[in-house]
């Protein structure tokens, strides 16, 4: 077993996920080894999702499925990715319109 290195500093309290992400982009967890505790229990929590039904023309769905297969993703994942990306773009556009 390797000896534990002591931390140079303590992990700060973060006010947002963005702030924490920026911190970990510039720091290595090995700088803080003595602040971590070993655990045998790891819990992964998936966000709750809701099924949304939409009606699309059969030909369009067939084309979606073929394209998704070409790029190696399930077609429902592809649709979800497009919706999320489009929504984010729309929200950003609306914010820019309000600012500008």
C-alpha positions as CSV (number, residue, x, y, z in Angstrom):
1,X,0.0,0.0,0.0
2,X,1.4,3.4,-1.0
3,X,1.8,6.0,1.7
4,X,-0.8,8.8,1.6
5,X,0.5,12.1,0.4
6,X,-0.7,15.0,2.4
7,X,-2.7,17.9,0.9
8,X,-1.1,21.2,0.1
9,X,-4.5,22.8,0.5
10,X,-8.0,21.9,1.4
11,X,-10.8,21.3,-1.2
12,X,-12.8,24.6,-1.1
13,X,-16.5,24.9,-0.7
14,X,-18.1,25.6,-4.2
15,X,-21.0,27.8,-4.9
16,X,-21.9,26.2,-8.2
17,X,-21.2,23.1,-10.3
18,X,-19.5,25.5,-12.8
19,X,-17.1,26.8,-10.1
20,X,-16.3,23.2,-9.0
21,X,-15.7,22.1,-12.7
22,X,-13.3,25.0,-13.2
23,X,-11.5,24.1,-10.0
24,X,-11.0,20.4,-11.0
25,X,-10.0,21.5,-14.5
26,X,-6.9,23.0,-12.9
27,X,-6.3,20.6,-10.0
28,X,-5.5,16.9,-9.6
29,X,-7.3,14.8,-7.0
30,X,-3.9,13.4,-5.9
31,X,-3.2,16.9,-4.3
32,X,-6.0,16.1,-1.9
33,X,-5.6,12.4,-1.0
34,X,-5.8,12.9,2.7
35,X,-9.2,14.5,2.4
36,X,-10.8,11.5,0.8
37,X,-12.3,8.6,2.7
38,X,-12.4,5.0,1.5
39,X,-15.8,3.5,0.9
40,X,-17.2,0.2,-0.2
41,X,-20.5,1.8,-1.1
42,X,-20.9,3.7,-4.4
43,X,-24.3,4.9,-5.5
44,X,-25.0,6.1,-9.0
45,X,-28.1,8.1,-9.4
46,X,-29.7,8.4,-12.9
47,X,-31.9,11.4,-13.4
48,X,-35.5,10.6,-13.5
49,X,-36.8,10.6,-17.1
50,X,-40.3,11.0,-18.5
51,X,-41.5,9.3,-21.7
52,X,-42.7,11.7,-24.3
53,X,-44.7,10.4,-27.2
54,X,-44.7,12.1,-30.6
55,X,-46.2,11.3,-33.9
56,X,-43.9,11.3,-36.9
57,X,-44.4,10.0,-40.4
58,X,-43.3,6.4,-40.8
59,X,-41.0,7.2,-43.7
60,X,-39.3,9.9,-41.6
61,X,-38.8,7.5,-38.7
62,X,-37.3,4.9,-41.0
63,X,-34.9,7.5,-42.3
64,X,-34.0,8.5,-38.7
65,X,-33.4,4.8,-37.8
66,X,-31.2,4.3,-40.8
67,X,-29.1,7.4,-40.1
68,X,-28.8,6.5,-36.4
69,X,-27.6,3.0,-37.3
70,X,-25.0,4.5,-39.7
71,X,-23.5,6.6,-36.9
72,X,-23.9,3.8,-34.3
73,X,-26.4,5.2,-31.8
74,X,-30.0,4.2,-31.0
75,X,-32.5,6.3,-32.9
76,X,-34.2,7.4,-29.7
77,X,-30.9,8.6,-28.3
78,X,-30.3,10.6,-31.5
79,X,-33.7,12.3,-31.3
80,X,-33.1,13.1,-27.7
81,X,-29.7,14.6,-28.5
82,X,-31.1,16.7,-31.2
83,X,-33.9,18.0,-29.1
84,X,-31.6,18.9,-26.2
85,X,-29.1,20.6,-28.6
86,X,-31.8,22.5,-30.4
87,X,-33.4,23.6,-27.1
88,X,-30.1,24.9,-25.7
89,X,-29.4,26.8,-28.9
90,X,-32.9,28.3,-28.8
91,X,-32.5,29.4,-25.2
92,X,-29.1,31.0,-25.9
93,X,-30.5,32.8,-28.9
94,X,-33.4,34.2,-26.8
95,X,-30.9,35.4,-24.1
96,X,-28.8,37.1,-26.8
97,X,-31.8,38.8,-28.2
98,X,-32.8,40.1,-24.8
99,X,-29.3,41.4,-24.1
100,X,-28.6,42.8,-27.6
